[in-house]
Amino acid sequence: MAEKNERAIKVVAENRKARFNYAVEDTVEAGIALTGTEVKSLRNGKSTIAESYADSKNGEIWLLNANIPEYLQANRLMGAVDREGMTLIPLKLYFNERGRAKLLLAVAKGKKLHDKRESEKKRDWGREKGRLLRARG
């Protein structure tokens, strides 16, 4: 029986013809460098490696002809940034409960000077109100 902290392997794609077409002599487990959208697409289980192969280039092993489809929701951020005045602002860099580094991003619009003054007035009034309430009672 597996321990609680041991994770089960979830197979995303499998090349079933490989063992039929080739005599497998040895296997090696390797890490793979992916972008965030590729990871999300893999989690959806839509990728295929049936016609793919690996090759060495410049001292690295590259996976070729694998199909990892585009993750459609990723374009939401890029589309928002392309609009006038919108930008991506990092809000928080943290480690989640699994120990993975995460970045919290916000799609934001730059404030004008009068908006900044209004925010400052609200913040100052909130502080003053707190002082008055504490002094009162």
PyMOL commands that set and color helices and strands:
alter all, ss='L'
color gray80, all
select helices_A, chain A and resi 18-21+36-43+72-82+113-136
alter helices_A, ss='H'
color red, helices_A
select strands_A, chain A and resi 53-57+60-64+86-95+101-109
alter strands_A, ss='S'
color yellow, strands_A
deselect
rebuild
show_as cartoon
